Amino acid sequence: MPAGQDKSVDIQIDPDDLKTLKDNNYKLCFAKKVNDTYNVVWQSAGDYLADNSFAWQPLYRLFGSNSFSGDVKVRVSTNDVAIGLGDQAVLDKEGILHDASTGGPPTEITMVNQFGKIHPGLSAYSTDVHGESSTTPIYVAEKEIVLGQDTLTPVEAVQVWFEQNIATSTMFSDARSNAEEIDLTTVNTAARLYSGGKWSTPTASSLYTDPATVLTIIATLTAAVSLYDLMTKISSRLTGVYKDFKAEVTSEGGTTVKIKYKEQPRLTGARLTQTRQLQQDPKLVDQLSDIALRAFAQLNVGYTAMQAIPGR
């Protein structure tokens, strides 16, 4: 189940609008399109600033829920499993969701339902406006399915809006007020400006530099692993002085994986300076390589070959 490219959106807010939104307890909300709809708050942030970055990779987990109800939080009723586009997973008659395997349309995720009435759902991995990574629900089917197969089609498009009294993982069935859809199906980054209560596309800013690739690791593992699990194990260790680095994990075929350590997008000022200074430390390659090795160990795999290539 190969992972795709990193995607990110930059949300800029005019200072006057920022004050109005904060004074009235509005939250900055994101949702991801699945099956041509948005119906779950992927992330909801209250401590946003004038410039905010939200990023993700197409790393999914499939689950089943007993219900869909607007304005309440998603309840994951089954176990969940890592899954990718072109994969399928069986929900057996006991209600156990089994590990994913290749099967189904290549641009969709398939649940093979042997259990009975269930609402299929998806969670996805993201990095919020504070740089914290997590996996939270992005979709629950509004109508339950019966025995048979159901396909879920996540699309690289997000919806952004401001709303009061709403939390991450809240389901909704009504259109959100003054929401902006951002299509990233053909690009990896996009920006929007919220000013005067309206959305627009800002001109490119010279304040930001493109995120640099710090280190690329190519490793042939002793067994196949879930790219999602490897990503989360590595990301959980990118804290402290490493908090402004991010990891991108892709498959090179077979049991070979590529891990790219990159700067977080849109770093400026002291954070960018500190990150660039850290890259001059000759120990950094060993330290980031050690993070990857620890992640391999957590997944109970070793490696037969590994290259660490600075700056590639």
C-alpha positions as a printed NumPy array, in Angstrom:
array([[  0.   ,   0.   ,   0.   ],
       [  2.277,   2.774,  -1.235],
       [  2.03 ,   6.224,   0.259],
       [  1.661,   9.27 ,  -1.913],
       [  3.151,  12.723,  -1.797],
       [  2.977,  15.052,   1.163],
       [  0.179,  17.587,   0.788],
       [ -0.102,  20.851,   2.688],
       [ -2.244,  23.954,   2.828],
       [ -1.267,  27.31 ,   4.277],
       [ -4.081,  29.319,   5.847],
       [ -3.346,  33.016,   6.324],
       [ -5.706,  35.216,   8.34 ],
       [ -5.862,  39.008,   8.274],
       [ -5.072,  40.432,  11.759],
       [ -8.456,  42.175,  12.044],
       [-10.29 ,  38.975,  11.122],
       [ -8.073,  36.984,  13.494],
       [ -9.106,  39.192,  16.409],
       [-12.796,  38.92 ,  15.52 ],
       [-12.608,  35.14 ,  15.181],
       [-10.705,  34.692,  18.444],
       [-12.966,  37.089,  20.379],
       [-15.972,  35.01 ,  19.321],
       [-14.386,  31.596,  19.948],
       [-14.314,  30.407,  16.345],
       [-12.229,  27.349,  15.521],
       [-10.278,  26.73 ,  12.33 ],
       [-11.627,  23.491,  10.847],
       [-10.476,  21.066,   8.154],
       [-12.291,  18.186,   6.444],
       [-11.197,  15.782,   3.682],
       [-13.321,  14.725,   0.734],
       [-14.381,  11.067,   0.541],
       [-17.005,   9.723,  -1.876],
       [-17.543,  13.279,  -3.16 ],
       [-18.598,  14.617,   0.231],
       [-17.301,  16.116,   3.461],
       [-18.963,  14.852,   6.639],
       [-16.39 ,  14.653,   9.472],
       [-14.216,  17.361,  11.036],
       [-10.7  ,  16.052,  10.403],
       [ -9.076,  18.648,  12.665],
       [-10.437,  21.579,  14.669],
       [ -7.966,  24.127,  16.072],
       [ -8.588,  26.906,  18.558],
       [ -5.011,  28.15 ,  19.025],
       [ -4.414,  29.17 ,  15.416],
       [ -2.389,  32.221,  14.384],
       [ -2.122,  34.609,  11.438],
       [ -0.266,  31.971,   9.391],
       [ -1.06 ,  28.264,   9.77 ],
       [  0.141,  25.116,   8.016],
       [ -1.868,  21.88 ,   7.835],
       [ -0.284,  18.844,   6.152],
       [ -1.025,  15.191,   5.447],
       [ -0.11 ,  12.06 ,   3.539],
       [ -2.626,   9.587,   2.085],
       [ -2.174,   7.097,   4.938],
       [ -5.505,   5.599,   5.94 ],
       [ -7.126,   3.311,   8.49 ],
       [-10.421,   1.551,   7.788],
       [-13.049,   0.943,  10.478],
       [-16.741,   0.323,  10.98 ],
       [-19.201,   2.349,  13.049],
       [-22.655,   1.41 ,  14.305],
       [-24.126,   4.818,  13.545],
       [-23.899,   8.143,  11.761],
       [-25.377,  11.159,  13.493],
       [-24.72 ,  14.816,  12.815],
       [-23.149,  16.997,  15.52 ],
       [-21.744,  14.083,  17.542],
       [-18.247,  12.609,  17.53 ],
       [-17.409,   9.507,  15.515],
       [-17.578,   6.279,  17.492],
       [-15.267,   3.622,  16.044],
       [-17.147,   0.395,  16.767],
       [-14.779,  -2.17 ,  15.2  ],
       [-11.028,  -2.507,  15.306],
       [ -9.281,  -0.448,  12.633],
       [ -6.623,  -1.532,  10.128],
       [ -4.045,   0.272,   8.006],
       [ -5.108,   0.332,   4.359],
       [ -4.242,   2.058,   1.094],
       [ -5.775,   2.757,  -2.288],
       [ -6.266,  -0.469,  -4.223],
       [ -6.584,  -2.491,  -1.009],
       [ -9.478,  -4.356,   0.569],
       [-10.208,  -5.63 ,   4.072],
       [-12.76 ,  -8.197,   5.237],
       [-15.152,  -7.49 ,   8.115],
       [-15.994, -11.054,   9.153],
       [-19.255, -12.349,  10.613],
       [-17.924, -11.842,  14.156],
       [-17.309,  -8.16 ,  13.431],
       [-13.511,  -8.425,  13.247],
       [-11.808,  -6.367,  10.557],
       [ -8.886,  -8.303,   9.069],
       [ -5.589,  -6.947,   7.739],
       [ -5.749,  -5.329,   4.324],
       [ -4.653,  -7.074,   1.144],
       [ -4.466,  -6.048,  -2.49 ],
       [ -7.871,  -6.015,  -4.15 ],
       [-10.6  ,  -3.756,  -5.482],
       [-10.374,  -0.708,  -7.766],
       [ -6.911,   0.939,  -7.704],
       [ -8.22 ,   4.378,  -6.688],
       [-10.587,   3.111,  -4.   ],
       [-10.597,   1.36 ,  -0.629],
       [-12.891,  -1.658,  -0.344],
       [-14.641,  -3.124,   2.688],
       [-15.829,  -6.704,   2.175],
       [-18.708,  -6.936,   4.628],
       [-19.57 , -10.395,   5.952],
       [-20.959,  -9.026,   9.223],
       [-24.183,  -7.229,   8.397],
       [-25.376,  -3.673,   8.95 ],
       [-22.414,  -1.324,   9.422],
       [-21.291,   2.199,   8.496],
       [-17.825,   2.021,   6.844],
       [-15.418,   4.744,   7.936],
       [-11.916,   6.053,   7.273],
       [ -9.311,   7.778,   9.411],
       [ -6.273,   9.59 ,   8.006],
       [ -2.897,  10.848,   9.171],
       [ -2.291,  14.598,   9.397],
       [ -0.027,  17.192,  10.979],
       [ -2.026,  19.99 ,  12.571],
       [ -1.343,  23.726,  12.813],
       [  0.826,  23.12 ,  15.911],
       [  3.033,  20.557,  14.14 ],
       [  1.468,  17.647,  16.046],
       [  0.747,  14.471,  14.056],
       [ -2.234,  12.201,  14.642],
       [ -4.691,   9.899,  12.901],
       [ -8.34 ,  10.925,  13.201],
       [-11.593,  10.097,  11.366],
       [-12.283,  11.802,   8.039],
       [-15.433,   9.982,   6.908],
       [-18.319,   7.787,   8.014],
       [-20.92 ,   6.53 ,   5.539],
       [-24.213,   8.234,   6.348],
       [-26.2  ,   5.147,   5.324],
       [-25.39 ,   1.701,   6.657],
       [-24.442,  -1.072,   4.27 ],
       [-25.521,  -4.718,   4.356],
       [-23.665,  -7.88 ,   3.328],
       [-21.421,  -7.384,   0.32 ],
       [-18.786,  -4.856,  -0.71 ],
       [-18.571,  -1.105,  -0.344],
       [-15.92 ,   1.206,  -1.763],
       [-14.575,   4.427,  -0.29 ],
       [-12.858,   6.951,  -2.553],
       [-10.727,   9.544,  -0.743],
       [ -9.834,  12.569,  -2.861],
       [ -6.919,  14.967,  -2.393],
       [ -9.173,  17.904,  -1.618],
       [ -9.889,  19.582,   1.705],
       [-12.518,  21.961,   2.999],
       [-11.554,  24.788,   5.374],
       [-13.883,  26.948,   7.456],
       [-14.396,  28.666,  10.811],
       [-17.042,  27.473,  13.255],
       [-17.94 ,  27.823,  16.917],
       [-18.415,  24.921,  19.333],
       [-17.147,  22.093,  17.153],
       [-14.463,  19.498,  17.864],
       [-12.19 ,  17.179,  15.929],
       [-14.01 ,  13.993,  14.762],
       [-17.47 ,  15.597,  14.831],
       [-19.82 ,  14.291,  12.124],
       [-21.979,  16.684,  10.106],
       [-24.507,  16.36 ,   7.304],
       [-25.229,  20.02 ,   6.51 ],
       [-23.059,  22.291,   4.374],
       [-20.639,  24.393,   6.42 ],
       [-21.09 ,  28.159,   6.294],
       [-18.551,  30.145,   4.236],
       [-16.344,  27.091,   3.63 ],
       [-13.494,  27.051,   1.121],
       [-12.643,  23.929,  -0.886],
       [ -8.976,  23.484,  -1.823],
       [ -8.184,  20.985,  -4.59 ],
       [ -4.736,  19.364,  -4.367],
       [ -5.283,  16.542,  -6.846],
       [ -2.672,  17.978,  -9.236],
       [ -0.484,  19.999,  -6.822],
       [  1.129,  19.327,  -3.447],
       [  0.74 ,  22.735,  -1.799],
       [ -1.783,  25.556,  -1.779],
       [ -2.482,  28.726,   0.187],
       [ -5.585,  30.704,   1.088],
       [ -6.085,  34.11 ,   2.701],
       [ -9.077,  34.913,   4.913],
       [ -9.619,  38.67 ,   4.936],
       [-12.736,  40.76 ,   5.391],
       [-14.734,  37.58 ,   5.951],
       [-13.854,  36.275,   2.478],
       [-11.47 ,  33.674,   1.069],
       [ -8.92 ,  34.383,  -1.655],
       [ -5.685,  32.976,  -3.052],
       [ -2.754,  35.108,  -1.829],
       [  0.208,  36.06 ,  -3.941],
       [  3.361,  34.061,  -3.309],
       [  5.308,  35.342,  -0.328],
       [  9.053,  35.877,  -0.403],
       [  9.142,  35.221,   3.349],
       [  9.246,  31.469,   2.849],
       [ 11.765,  29.108,   1.323],
       [ 10.96 ,  25.678,  -0.047],
       [ 11.407,  22.962,   2.605],
       [ 14.796,  21.303,   2.227],
       [ 15.321,  17.549,   2.235],
       [ 17.675,  16.833,   5.122],
       [ 18.302,  13.102,   4.739],
       [ 17.079,  10.255,   2.547],
       [ 17.259,   6.678,   3.815],
       [ 16.697,   3.757,   1.453],
       [ 16.39 ,   0.463,   3.325],
       [ 15.588,  -3.084,   2.259],
       [ 13.775,  -4.658,   5.197],
       [ 13.64 ,  -8.284,   6.271],
       [  9.839,  -8.266,   5.983],
       [  7.09 ,  -6.047,   4.62 ],
       [  5.709,  -3.371,   6.953],
       [  2.78 ,  -0.993,   6.877],
       [  3.994,   2.375,   5.603],
       [  1.428,   3.97 ,   7.878],
       [  2.849,   2.225,  10.949],
       [  6.423,   3.081,   9.966],
       [  5.49 ,   6.722,   9.414],
       [  3.787,   7.042,  12.795],
       [  6.652,   5.338,  14.659],
       [  9.185,   7.729,  13.124],
       [  7.016,  10.829,  13.532],
       [  6.43 ,  10.103,  17.215],
       [ 10.176,  10.587,  17.786],
       [ 10.47 ,  13.876,  15.889],
       [ 10.104,  16.015,  18.996],
       [ 12.257,  18.51 ,  20.853],
       [ 15.036,  19.807,  18.594],
       [ 13.632,  17.63 ,  15.785],
       [ 10.094,  19.074,  15.915],
       [ 10.643,  21.137,  12.755],
       [ 11.542,  18.037,  10.747],
       [  8.97 ,  15.747,   9.173],
       [  9.222,  12.279,   7.643],
       [  7.853,  11.113,   4.302],
       [  7.716,   7.336,   3.786],
       [  7.211,   5.675,   0.401],
       [  7.618,   2.199,  -1.072],
       [ 10.407,   1.437,  -3.525],
       [  8.958,  -1.979,  -4.356],
       [  9.165,  -5.281,  -2.518],
       [ 10.328,  -4.711,   1.05 ],
       [ 12.389,  -1.618,   0.195],
       [ 11.269,   1.696,   1.678],
       [ 12.42 ,   5.279,   1.228],
       [ 12.358,   7.613,   4.219],
       [ 12.821,  11.32 ,   3.543],
       [ 13.453,  13.652,   6.452],
       [ 12.448,  17.164,   5.409],
       [ 11.982,  20.562,   6.978],
       [  8.459,  21.412,   8.026],
       [  6.862,  23.737,   5.45 ],
       [  6.857,  27.516,   5.844],
       [  9.494,  27.866,   8.538],
       [ 10.675,  31.411,   9.189],
       [ 12.825,  33.395,  11.579],
       [ 14.405,  31.666,  14.543],
       [ 12.814,  28.291,  13.785],
       [ 14.268,  28.212,  10.272],
       [ 17.66 ,  29.406,  11.523],
       [ 17.763,  26.778,  14.265],
       [ 16.747,  24.025,  11.853],
       [ 19.409,  25.031,   9.315],
       [ 22.055,  25.195,  12.057],
       [ 21.081,  21.729,  13.245],
       [ 21.659,  20.423,   9.726],
       [ 25.31 ,  21.463,  10.011],
       [ 25.811,  19.068,  12.922],
       [ 27.72 ,  16.002,  11.617],
       [ 25.884,  13.862,  14.179],
       [ 22.474,  14.6  ,  12.637],
       [ 22.69 ,  11.833,  10.018],
       [ 23.411,   9.254,  12.718],
       [ 20.664,  10.625,  14.963],
       [ 17.981,  10.552,  12.26 ],
       [ 19.174,   7.13 ,  11.086],
       [ 18.855,   5.886,  14.662],
       [ 15.24 ,   7.084,  14.753],
       [ 14.54 ,   4.96 ,  11.661],
       [ 16.301,   1.93 ,  13.166],
       [ 14.278,   2.234,  16.362],
       [ 11.098,   2.352,  14.284],
       [ 12.17 ,  -0.823,  12.448],
       [ 12.756,  -2.528,  15.792],
       [  9.315,  -1.489,  17.048],
       [  7.83 ,  -3.155,  13.961],
       [  9.948,  -6.294,  14.526],
       [ 11.921,  -6.024,  11.291],
       [ 15.591,  -5.642,  10.476],
       [ 17.294,  -4.624,   7.26 ],
       [ 19.562,  -6.315,   4.738],
       [ 20.758,  -3.094,   3.105],
       [ 20.519,   0.568,   4.037],
       [ 21.797,   3.826,   2.549],
       [ 21.703,   7.2  ,   4.297],
       [ 22.109,  10.046,   1.801],
       [ 22.317,  13.595,   3.226],
       [ 20.309,  16.266,   1.458],
       [ 18.879,  14.107,  -1.318]])
